[in-house]
C-alpha cells in the first residue's frame, strides 16, 4: 500500500535560520495580481471556471508576512506577469493561439493590477502592492528571471536566499523556484501556506510543493520564517 504524501511541519535547523537572516534573504511576491486571484477576472470566471477561496485566504495572510519582511530590512521584490501573446515569446504566442487561450493579464487592464490596488484603506490587502523603492519586475515568461534583471539585482545586494510567495504554486512560483535553485544556485524557501492555485486546480498544489520541497528547496510555514525575521527586527 502506497502511503499518501502529506505536508508536515518541520522545525527550522540553525543553518536554515542563518540563510533567512537580513542581508542574505529577499522576499519575492509572485504575480499577486487581480488576473490570478480575483474571481471576476477572466481566468477564474471563464477559462478555469473556478472559485478563488484558497487564493483569497492567502491574500489576507500576505500583508502581515510582507510587513515582517519590511520591518526586518528584507528586500521585497514584486513580479507581474504579462500573459498576453502580443508581449510573449513566439513559443507562448503559438501555444496560446493553438489552444485558443485569450489574453489573461495585459498591462493597462484591471487584471494586471496588484491585488492591493483600488481597495478601501481599511482593507489590509491594500498592502499587497509595492511601496516606494521596492523592486518591480514585469515578466513575459512564467519564471521571474528570463529576460529580466532580477538575478543581477539580487547579486548586487549579496542575496543568496529567496523566499517565494504568491500565485500560481504549480506555474509561475514553481518555474521561478526551479530556475533560481537549479540553474542559479539560490537557497529557496516556499512558505507552503502562502502559495496557491484556483480552487478547481487544487490537485496541482501538493505535487508542486512536493517537488519544490523534496528537490529544490524548503517548504516551511510562513510563521516559521516570520519568527526569524521578527527576531532580527527586535535586535
Secondary structure, 3 states (H helix, E strand, C coil): CCCCCCCCCCCCCHHHHHHCCCCCEEEEEECCEHHHHCCCCHHHHHHCCCCCHHHHHHHHHHHHHHHHHHHCCCEEEEEEECECCCCCCHHHHHHHHHCCCCCCECCCCHHHCECCCCCCCCCHHHHCCCCCCCEEEEECCCCCCCCCCHHHHHHHCCCCEEEEEEECHHHHHHHHHHHHHHHCCCEEECCCCCEECCHHHCHHHHHHHHHHHHHHCECCCHHHHHHHHHHHHCC
